[in-house]
Amino acid sequence: MSDVVKPKDPANSWADLLAEGRAPRFLLICLGVWLNAADSLVTATIMPNVGADLGGYAYFAWATAGFLVGAIMAGASAGRLSELFGLRLATALAGVIMAVGCVMSALAPDITTFLAGRVIQGLGSGWISGFAMVAIALLFPERHLARVFAAVTFVWGVATVLGPLVGGLVVETRDWRDVFWLFALQAAVFAVAAPFLLAGSAKGQGGPGIPWMQLNVLALGVGAIAVANVLTEPAAAIGLVLAGFGVLALVIWLDGRARVRLLPQGAGDVRTVVGAGYLAMFAMTAATMGFGIYGPPILQELRGFSPLWAGYAIGAEAMAWTIAGIAVAGVTGIWDGRWIRIGAACLIVSLVVLTWSMADGPLAWVLVGGSLMGVAFGFSYAFMTRRIMAALSDEDRAIGSSAVSAVRQTGAAAGAAISGVAANMAGFSQGLTEASARSASLWVFASVIPIALIGAWAAFRMTAATARD
C-alpha cells in the first residue's frame, strides 16, 4: 500500500502570510531591510571616490565604524522606543533620521561632515532594522516567522547583487553624492509609508522608560571595539578589543540589576534559549566578517580580480544564504533545531575550507567556502530567531526581538576588529602586497575558528532538550 502524502498546512503558506492585512506590513519590512543592506554595500563601493573628493583616505575605516556604532546603539534601544512612541511613529521617525543622514553625506563639504552623516545614517538604519524586528515579533504569527525571515534573506541577497552594481554605475557615470540622494529619497518614502502600512499596530504606552545607563556603557564598549578596528598597531588593537568585550559583559551584568532593562530576562544566561541564542548569533556573525572585509583585496592581489568581480565572488555567501533560507522556510517540528545545528557545523567547515584555499587553492573551493558560510546562516538564522522570540515573555517581546539585530551588529563590529588585528599582524597594515595578502588569507580565517566553535556550542545548547526558557 502506498504511503499517504499529507497535504500542506494552508495556515503555514506564503498566501496565508500575506493574508489578513499582513501584506502591507510585510512590504514595509522588506523596504526597511533593503535600506539597511543596500546602503552599506553601495557605500563600500563608492568610498574610494569619496576619499579622493574629500581628502579622507585615512578615514576609510571610520565611515564603517561610525555607521556600526550608530546602528548598534539604535538597534539596542529600538524595543524601548517602540514602547514609548508606538511602532508607527517610531518607524516613521527612523526613516526621517536616515534621510537626514543621507542628505548630510550628500552635501558634505569635508570628511568630518561626511562621517557625521554616516553616524546618523547608522542610527536611522539601526532603528529601521530594530523596529522591523519588533514588527515581525508583534504583528506576525509564530508559524510565519521562518517565511518572513526567508524573505528578509532574499532582500539581502538582492541587495548583495545590486549594491555593488549600483555603486559602480553611479561612480562611472555620475557623482558619488547621487548615491546618498537616492537613499535619502527612499528613506523619505519609507518614513511617509510607515504610518499607513503599520496601521492597526499598538500606540505608544510610555513603557518603563529608556535604560540610559546601559546604553551609555554599551556605547563605550562598542566604541572601543570600533576604534580597535581602525588601529594599525596590533598590541593596542588587541587591548581595545579585550577592553570592549569586558565592557559588553559589564552591560549584561548591569542590565540584570537595573530597574529599566535593555535586554530581556535570561539574555546573559547561556542555560536559557534566549541567552544561548544571543551568544550563538554574536559569535557566528563575528566569525564571518573577515571574508567580506578582507576577501576582496586578497582576491584582487593574489588572483588579479577586478574590484567588481571580487565583490561578486564574495557575494556567493549572501546568495547561498538566500537560497538555503528559502529552501528550509517551511520546515516545522524537530527539524528546525536540526537545521540550526547543521548550519553551525557548516560555518566551521567553511572557515577550514577558506583557510586552506583562499591563497593557493582552486577558486572553486573559495566559492565553496564562501557558499558554506552563507548556507550556515540560511539554515540557522530564521530558526534561531524564531526560537528566541518564542521564548520571550509578553513583557520582553519588544526589547528581546529588537535585540536580535543589535546582537548581530555588535558581533559584526567585534568580528571586524578581530579580523583586522589578525590581518595587521600578518602585515596588512604595511600595505597590500603578495606576501601580506598571502599571510592574511591564512590568519584572518584561522583566527576566528575558535569563535565559530563557541557559536556552534551555543547553537547546540539553545536546541538542547534541557534548555529552559
Protein Blocks (a to p, Z undefined) as FASTA:
>chain_A
ZZddddddfklcfklmmgghlmmmmmmmmmmmmmmmmmmmmmmmmmmmmmmmnopmmmmm
mmmmmmmmmmmmmmmmmmmmmmmnopklmmmmmmmmmmmmmmmmmmombfklmmmmmmmm
mmmmmmmmmmmmmmmmmmpcfklmmmmmmmmmmmmmmmmmmmmmmmmmmmmmmcfklmmm
mmmmmmmmmmmmmmmmmgoiacdehinojcfklmmmmmmmmmmmmmmmmpcblklmmmmm
mmmmmmmmmmmmmmmmcfbdfbdehklmmkbmklmmmmmmmmmmmmmmmmmmmmmmmmmm
mnopafklmmmmmmmmmmmmmmmmmmmmmgghjllmmmmmmmmmmmmmmmmmmmmmmmmm
cfklmmmmmmmmmmmmmmmmmmmmmmmmmmpcfklmmmmmmmmmmmmmmmmmmmmmmmmm
mmmmnopmnopcfklmmmmmmmmmmmmmmmmmmmmmmmmmmmpmklcZZ
